[in-house]
Amino acid sequence: MNYQETTAYLFSVTPVFEKVGASAYKEGLDNSLALDEHFGHPHRQFKSIHVAGTNGKGSCSHTIAAVLQAAGYRVGLYTSPHLVDFRERIRVNGECIPEQYVIDFVEQERHFFEPLHPSFFELTTAMAFKYFAEQQVDYAVIEVGLGGRLDCTNIITPVLSVITNISLDHTQFLGDTLERIAAEKAGIIKTGVPVVVGETVPETRPVFAVKAHEMRAPIYFAEEFDATPFDDVEFELKGDYQQKNRRTILCALDTLHRNSSFHLPPSSIREGFAHVNELTGLVGRWQKIQQQPLVICDTGHNVGGWQYLAPQIAAQPCKQLRIVFGMVDDKDIDTVMALLPKRAVYYWTQASTHRAIPVETVSQKGLMHGLQGSCYSSVSDAYRQALQEADTADFIFVGGSSYVVADLLASLS
C-alpha cells in the first residue's frame, strides 16, 4: 500500500470519532494496554506531559512543546484531530511522522491489531508512542483525545498533568454536569504527579482538589499564578481566549521547573511563545489567511470557545462582517447561534464529514436567531462566494467546527 491507501485503510477499518461520532468511542483501556504490551511499553522510554481539558488543550500542548524545543529538548507532540494530513497528529520537533513510517507500521503490525478491532484513536496512540520511543525524544506532550479517565492516552505516567478548563461538551460520554465532566478529566491525575488546573468554577474546583488529595498529587491553580514577570512575552497566538491559555502554560512550565530537573532558560519561553506555529506546525488558531479583505479562521467549535470568539469577531473594525459557518451534530448549535453577531452576512455551509449538521438545518437555526445568510454545499463554495462579495475593507471569519477549518485549509492547499 502507498501512503494514501494506508490512511484510507486506517479510516475505513478502524472506527474514527471525527468521521462517525459516538459509534467510534470505546470505553476502557483494554485495547490500549494490549497494544502497549505488544510494543514493549514504549511510553516508559520518555518523559511525558499529559494535557486534558474541554478547550485550549491543543494550543497549550503546542506551546509547551514549542518552549521545550526552544530550550534544546527533543520533543514529541501528539494531538488530534488533524486538519489536512493524518501525520499532523504525530510530530517530533515540529516535523510530521514520515509517510513511510505510517505505511510500515500498518503493514508490519496489522496481523496483531486487526483481531483486536481497536478504534482509530487507540491505534494512532500506539503508533505515536512507538514512534516517540524510537526517535528517542526527551519529552512528549500528549493531548488527551476525549475525557481523561478512560482515554487511551491515560496509560502513561507523566511528569506533569495539565487540565485546561471544563465546560459542557461531549456530554453523552462524559456526563451532563460540570462536576461529572471534571471528574472524568481529573482521571488523568496520577499518584504523586503535579497537576496544573487552568480555569475553575465553583462546581469544578472541589472535584480537582479532592482527586489531587486522594492521589497525593501537588495541585496548582493557574488562576492563582503570578504571571507578571512574563507580561512582556509576545504570544504568537492572537485569539482572545489565548490569554487564559497563556497563564495555564506559564504555570505549567513553572511547575515543571520546580518539581523536576527540568532546565528552562527564560529565553526559551520567549522563543516558544513567539514562534509556536513555526516550531510545532500549529494551524487553525485565529489564523490569518489573507490581509485584504482580512480573512481569519479558527477551530473553536463549542460554547466555551465561542464565548471568546464571538466578541472578538464582533469587535473587528471592518466595512462588512462576513461569516462562513457550519457545525457538527454533537455541539450545542442553538447556544452558539445566540452568541453570533447579528450584523454579519452569513454563508451557511457543512463540512465534509458525516457528523456535519446539514446546511439547510444550520440555515433554519440561523433564521430562528435572526441571522441572515445563504446556503452552500461545501466550505470552499461558501468561502469563494464570501471572497467574491467582499470589499477589501471587509472582515471574513471561517469557522464553527474544526472540520470547517480543515476543509478550508485543504481547499487552499
C-alpha positions as CSV (number, residue, x, y, z in Angstrom):
1,M,0.0,0.0,0.0
2,N,1.1,3.6,-0.6
3,Y,0.5,6.3,2.0
4,Q,-2.9,7.3,0.6
5,E,-4.0,3.7,0.6
6,T,-2.7,3.2,4.1
7,T,-4.6,6.2,5.6
8,A,-7.7,5.1,3.7
9,Y,-7.3,1.7,5.3
10,L,-7.0,3.2,8.7
11,F,-10.1,5.4,8.3
12,S,-12.2,2.5,6.9
13,V,-11.1,-0.4,9.1
14,T,-10.9,1.4,12.5
15,P,-13.8,3.5,13.8
16,V,-12.9,7.2,13.6
17,F,-14.7,9.5,16.0
18,E,-14.1,12.5,13.8
19,K,-15.9,10.8,11.0
20,V,-18.7,8.8,12.6
21,G,-19.0,10.2,16.1
22,A,-20.3,8.1,19.0
23,S,-20.0,4.7,17.4
24,A,-16.2,5.1,17.3
25,Y,-16.0,5.8,21.1
26,K,-14.6,2.8,23.0
27,E,-14.8,3.0,26.8
28,G,-12.0,1.3,28.7
29,L,-8.2,0.8,28.3
30,D,-8.1,-2.9,27.4
31,N,-7.1,-2.4,23.8
32,S,-4.6,0.3,24.7
33,L,-2.9,-1.9,27.3
34,A,-2.8,-4.8,24.9
35,L,-1.2,-2.6,22.2
36,D,1.2,-1.1,24.8
37,E,2.4,-4.5,25.9
38,H,2.8,-5.7,22.4
39,F,5.1,-2.8,21.6
40,G,7.1,-3.2,24.8
41,H,5.6,-0.2,26.7
42,P,7.3,2.5,24.6
43,H,5.9,5.4,26.7
44,R,8.2,4.4,29.5
45,Q,11.2,5.4,27.4
46,F,10.5,9.1,27.6
47,K,9.1,11.7,29.9
48,S,5.6,12.9,29.1
49,I,3.3,15.8,29.9
50,H,-0.4,15.0,29.7
51,V,-2.9,17.7,28.7
52,A,-6.6,17.4,29.1
53,G,-9.5,19.9,29.1
54,T,-12.6,21.0,27.2
55,N,-11.0,23.9,25.3
56,G,-7.4,25.1,24.9
57,K,-5.6,21.8,25.2
58,G,-4.3,21.9,21.7
59,S,-2.9,25.4,22.0
60,C,-1.4,24.6,25.4
61,S,0.1,21.4,24.1
62,H,1.7,23.0,21.1
63,T,3.0,26.0,23.1
64,I,4.5,23.8,25.8
65,A,6.2,21.7,23.1
66,A,7.5,24.9,21.4
67,V,9.1,26.1,24.6
68,L,10.7,22.7,25.3
69,Q,12.0,22.7,21.7
70,A,13.4,26.2,22.2
71,A,15.1,25.0,25.4
72,G,17.0,22.4,23.3
73,Y,15.0,19.3,24.1
74,R,13.9,16.8,21.5
75,V,10.1,16.9,21.8
76,G,7.3,14.6,20.6
77,L,3.8,16.1,20.2
78,Y,0.7,14.0,19.9
79,T,-2.6,15.9,19.2
80,S,-5.9,15.5,17.5
81,P,-7.8,15.9,15.2
82,H,-5.6,16.6,12.2
83,L,-6.9,19.2,9.8
84,V,-5.4,18.3,6.4
85,D,-3.0,15.3,6.8
86,F,-3.1,12.4,9.3
87,R,0.6,12.9,10.0
88,E,-0.1,16.2,11.8
89,R,-1.1,14.2,14.8
90,I,2.4,12.8,15.5
91,R,5.4,15.2,15.3
92,V,8.9,15.3,16.6
93,N,10.4,18.8,16.9
94,G,7.6,20.1,14.6
95,E,8.3,17.5,11.9
96,C,5.4,15.2,11.0
97,I,5.9,11.4,11.2
98,P,7.1,10.2,7.8
99,E,4.7,8.7,5.4
100,Q,6.8,5.6,5.1
101,Y,6.7,5.0,8.9
102,V,2.9,5.0,8.8
103,I,2.9,2.6,5.9
104,D,5.4,0.2,7.6
105,F,3.6,0.3,10.9
106,V,0.3,-0.8,9.3
107,E,1.8,-3.4,7.1
108,Q,4.0,-4.9,9.8
109,E,1.5,-4.8,12.7
110,R,-1.9,-5.4,11.2
111,H,-1.7,-9.1,11.9
112,F,-1.7,-8.2,15.6
113,F,-4.1,-5.3,15.8
114,E,-6.8,-6.4,13.3
115,P,-8.1,-9.1,15.7
116,L,-8.3,-6.5,18.5
117,H,-10.6,-4.2,16.4
118,P,-9.1,-1.1,18.0
119,S,-10.6,2.3,17.4
120,F,-8.7,4.7,15.2
121,F,-7.5,6.7,18.2
122,E,-6.3,3.6,20.1
123,L,-4.2,2.5,17.2
124,T,-2.9,6.0,16.4
125,T,-1.9,6.5,20.1
126,A,0.1,3.2,20.0
127,M,1.8,4.4,16.8
128,A,2.7,7.7,18.3
129,F,4.2,6.2,21.5
130,K,6.2,3.7,19.5
131,Y,7.5,6.4,17.2
132,F,8.5,8.7,20.0
133,A,10.4,6.0,21.7
134,E,12.3,5.1,18.5
135,Q,13.0,8.8,17.9
136,Q,14.4,9.0,21.5
137,V,12.5,12.1,22.4
138,D,13.3,13.7,25.8
139,Y,9.7,14.8,26.4
140,A,6.4,14.0,24.7
141,V,3.5,16.4,25.1
142,I,0.4,14.1,24.9
143,E,-3.0,15.7,24.3
144,V,-6.0,13.7,25.7
145,G,-8.4,12.7,23.0
146,L,-11.7,12.8,24.9
147,G,-12.3,13.0,28.6
148,G,-9.4,11.7,30.6
149,R,-10.1,8.8,32.9
150,L,-10.8,6.3,30.1
151,D,-9.0,8.0,27.3
152,C,-6.5,5.6,25.7
153,T,-3.6,8.1,26.4
154,N,-4.2,7.6,30.1
155,I,-1.9,4.6,30.3
156,I,1.1,7.0,30.7
157,T,2.5,8.2,34.0
158,P,3.6,11.8,33.1
159,V,5.9,14.1,34.9
160,L,3.2,16.7,34.8
161,S,-0.6,16.7,34.2
162,V,-2.4,19.8,32.9
163,I,-6.2,20.3,32.8
164,T,-7.0,23.5,31.0
165,N,-10.7,24.1,31.8
166,I,-14.2,22.4,31.9
167,S,-17.3,23.2,30.0
168,L,-20.3,21.2,28.8
169,D,-19.1,19.2,25.8
170,H,-19.3,15.5,24.8
171,T,-21.9,15.2,27.5
172,Q,-23.1,11.8,26.0
173,F,-19.8,10.3,27.1
174,L,-18.6,12.4,30.0
175,G,-21.7,13.4,31.9
176,D,-24.2,16.2,31.8
177,T,-22.9,18.4,34.6
178,L,-19.7,20.3,35.1
179,E,-18.9,18.2,38.2
180,R,-19.2,14.9,36.2
181,I,-17.1,16.2,33.3
182,A,-14.5,17.4,35.8
183,A,-14.3,14.0,37.4
184,E,-13.6,12.4,34.0
185,K,-10.9,14.9,33.2
186,A,-9.4,14.6,36.7
187,G,-8.9,10.9,35.9
188,I,-5.5,11.9,34.4
189,I,-4.2,12.9,37.9
190,K,-1.6,10.3,38.9
191,T,-0.2,9.4,42.3
192,G,2.4,12.0,43.3
193,V,2.5,13.7,39.9
194,P,2.0,17.5,40.0
195,V,-1.2,18.8,38.2
196,V,-1.9,22.3,36.9
197,V,-5.5,23.3,36.5
198,G,-6.0,26.3,34.2
199,E,-9.5,27.5,34.9
200,T,-12.1,26.6,37.5
201,V,-15.7,27.4,38.5
202,P,-17.3,26.7,41.9
203,E,-18.6,23.3,40.6
204,T,-15.2,22.0,39.4
205,R,-12.5,23.2,41.8
206,P,-13.5,20.9,44.6
207,V,-13.5,17.9,42.2
208,F,-9.9,18.6,41.3
209,A,-8.8,19.4,44.9
210,V,-10.3,16.2,46.2
211,K,-8.9,14.0,43.5
212,A,-5.4,15.5,43.9
213,H,-5.6,15.0,47.7
214,E,-6.6,11.4,47.1
215,M,-3.7,10.8,44.7
216,R,-1.2,12.8,46.9
217,A,-0.6,14.9,43.8
218,P,0.6,18.5,44.3
219,I,-2.0,20.7,42.7
220,Y,-1.5,24.3,41.3
221,F,-4.3,26.5,40.1
222,A,-3.2,28.8,37.3
223,E,-5.7,31.4,38.3
224,E,-3.5,32.0,41.4
225,F,-0.2,32.0,39.4
226,D,1.6,35.4,39.2
227,A,2.4,35.8,35.5
228,T,3.5,39.4,35.9
229,P,7.2,38.6,35.2
230,F,6.1,37.3,31.8
231,D,3.9,40.3,30.8
232,D,6.2,41.3,28.0
233,V,6.4,37.9,26.5
234,E,4.9,38.1,22.9
235,F,2.4,35.3,22.2
236,E,2.0,34.4,18.5
237,L,-1.5,33.0,19.1
238,K,-3.8,36.1,18.9
239,G,-7.2,34.7,19.9
240,D,-8.6,36.5,22.9
241,Y,-9.1,33.1,24.6
242,Q,-5.3,32.6,24.4
243,Q,-4.8,34.9,27.4
244,K,-6.3,32.2,29.6
245,N,-4.2,29.5,27.9
246,R,-1.1,31.8,28.4
247,R,-1.4,31.7,32.2
248,T,-2.0,28.0,32.2
249,I,1.1,27.3,30.1
250,L,3.3,29.6,32.2
251,C,2.1,27.9,35.4
252,A,2.7,24.5,33.9
253,L,6.2,25.4,32.8
254,D,7.0,26.9,36.3
255,T,5.6,23.8,38.0
256,L,7.7,21.6,35.7
257,H,10.8,23.6,36.6
258,R,10.1,23.5,40.3
259,N,9.3,19.8,40.5
260,S,12.0,18.2,38.3
261,S,15.5,18.7,37.0
262,F,14.0,20.4,34.0
263,H,16.2,23.3,32.8
264,L,14.3,26.3,31.2
265,P,16.2,29.4,30.2
266,P,13.9,32.5,30.2
267,S,14.9,33.0,26.5
268,S,13.2,29.7,25.6
269,I,9.9,30.9,27.0
270,R,10.1,34.0,24.7
271,E,11.2,31.9,21.7
272,G,8.5,29.3,22.2
273,F,5.6,31.7,22.7
274,A,6.7,34.0,19.9
275,H,7.2,31.2,17.3
276,V,4.8,28.4,18.3
277,N,3.3,27.9,14.8
278,E,6.7,27.7,13.1
279,L,8.2,25.4,15.8
280,T,5.3,23.0,16.0
281,G,3.2,23.3,12.8
282,L,0.1,24.6,14.7
283,V,-2.6,25.9,12.4
284,G,-6.2,27.0,12.8
285,R,-6.0,29.2,15.9
286,W,-7.1,32.7,14.9
287,Q,-5.1,32.0,11.8
288,K,-4.7,34.8,9.2
289,I,-5.4,33.5,5.7
290,Q,-5.0,36.9,3.9
291,Q,-5.0,40.6,4.6
292,Q,-7.3,42.4,2.2
293,P,-10.0,41.5,2.9
294,L,-8.8,40.2,6.2
295,V,-9.7,36.5,6.5
296,I,-9.4,34.7,9.8
297,C,-10.2,31.0,10.6
298,D,-10.4,29.4,14.0
299,T,-11.2,25.9,15.1
300,G,-13.3,27.0,18.1
301,H,-16.3,24.6,18.0
302,N,-18.3,24.7,21.2
303,V,-20.0,27.1,23.5
304,G,-16.9,27.5,25.7
305,G,-14.8,28.6,22.7
306,W,-17.5,30.8,21.1
307,Q,-17.9,32.8,24.4
308,Y,-14.5,34.2,23.5
309,L,-14.6,34.1,19.7
310,A,-18.0,35.9,19.2
311,P,-17.0,39.1,21.0
312,Q,-13.6,39.2,19.3
313,I,-15.2,38.7,15.8
314,A,-17.8,41.4,16.6
315,A,-15.1,43.9,17.7
316,Q,-13.2,43.7,14.4
317,P,-13.2,47.0,12.6
318,C,-14.5,46.5,9.1
319,K,-16.9,47.7,6.4
320,Q,-18.9,44.5,6.4
321,L,-18.6,41.4,8.6
322,R,-18.9,38.1,6.7
323,I,-19.0,34.7,8.4
324,V,-18.6,31.3,6.8
325,F,-20.2,28.9,9.4
326,G,-21.0,25.3,10.0
327,M,-21.1,22.9,12.9
328,V,-21.2,19.2,13.7
329,D,-24.1,17.3,15.3
330,D,-22.9,16.8,18.9
331,K,-22.5,20.5,19.6
332,D,-25.0,23.0,21.1
333,I,-25.7,24.9,18.0
334,D,-28.6,27.0,19.5
335,T,-26.4,28.4,22.3
336,V,-23.6,29.2,19.9
337,M,-26.0,30.8,17.4
338,A,-27.3,33.0,20.2
339,L,-23.7,34.4,20.6
340,L,-23.1,35.2,16.9
341,P,-23.1,38.8,15.7
342,K,-26.4,39.9,14.2
343,R,-24.9,42.4,11.8
344,A,-22.9,39.8,9.8
345,V,-23.7,38.4,6.4
346,Y,-23.7,34.6,6.8
347,Y,-22.5,31.9,4.4
348,W,-24.0,28.7,5.9
349,T,-22.2,25.5,5.0
350,Q,-21.4,22.0,6.0
351,A,-18.0,20.3,6.3
352,S,-17.2,17.0,4.5
353,T,-17.8,14.8,7.5
354,H,-20.8,12.6,8.2
355,R,-21.2,14.4,11.5
356,A,-21.8,17.8,9.9
357,I,-25.2,19.3,10.6
358,P,-26.9,19.6,7.1
359,V,-26.6,23.2,5.8
360,E,-30.4,23.5,5.5
361,T,-30.7,22.9,9.2
362,V,-27.9,25.3,10.0
363,S,-29.7,28.0,7.9
364,Q,-33.0,27.3,9.6
365,K,-31.4,27.7,13.0
366,G,-29.8,30.9,11.9
367,L,-33.2,32.4,10.9
368,M,-34.6,31.4,14.3
369,H,-31.8,33.6,15.8
370,G,-32.3,36.5,13.4
371,L,-29.2,35.7,11.4
372,Q,-29.4,36.2,7.6
373,G,-27.4,34.2,5.1
374,S,-27.3,31.8,2.1
375,C,-26.6,28.1,1.9
376,Y,-23.6,26.5,0.3
377,S,-23.0,22.8,-0.1
378,S,-19.3,23.0,0.6
379,V,-16.9,25.1,2.7
380,S,-14.9,26.0,-0.4
381,D,-18.0,27.2,-2.3
382,A,-19.1,29.3,0.7
383,Y,-15.6,30.8,1.1
384,R,-15.3,31.6,-2.6
385,Q,-18.6,33.4,-2.5
386,A,-17.7,35.4,0.6
387,L,-14.5,36.5,-1.1
388,Q,-16.2,37.4,-4.3
389,E,-18.7,39.6,-2.5
390,A,-16.2,41.2,-0.1
391,D,-14.7,44.6,-0.2
392,T,-11.0,45.0,0.7
393,A,-12.1,46.6,4.0
394,D,-14.4,43.7,5.0
395,F,-13.6,41.0,7.6
396,I,-14.3,37.4,6.8
397,F,-14.3,34.7,9.5
398,V,-14.4,31.0,8.7
399,G,-15.3,28.5,11.5
400,G,-17.8,26.9,13.7
401,S,-16.1,23.5,13.6
402,S,-12.6,22.1,13.3
403,Y,-13.8,20.3,10.1
404,V,-15.0,23.6,8.5
405,V,-11.4,24.9,9.1
406,A,-10.0,21.6,7.8
407,D,-12.0,21.8,4.6
408,L,-10.9,25.5,4.1
409,L,-7.2,24.7,4.6
410,A,-7.4,21.6,2.4
411,S,-9.0,23.7,-0.4
412,L,-6.4,26.4,-0.1
413,S,-3.5,23.8,-0.2
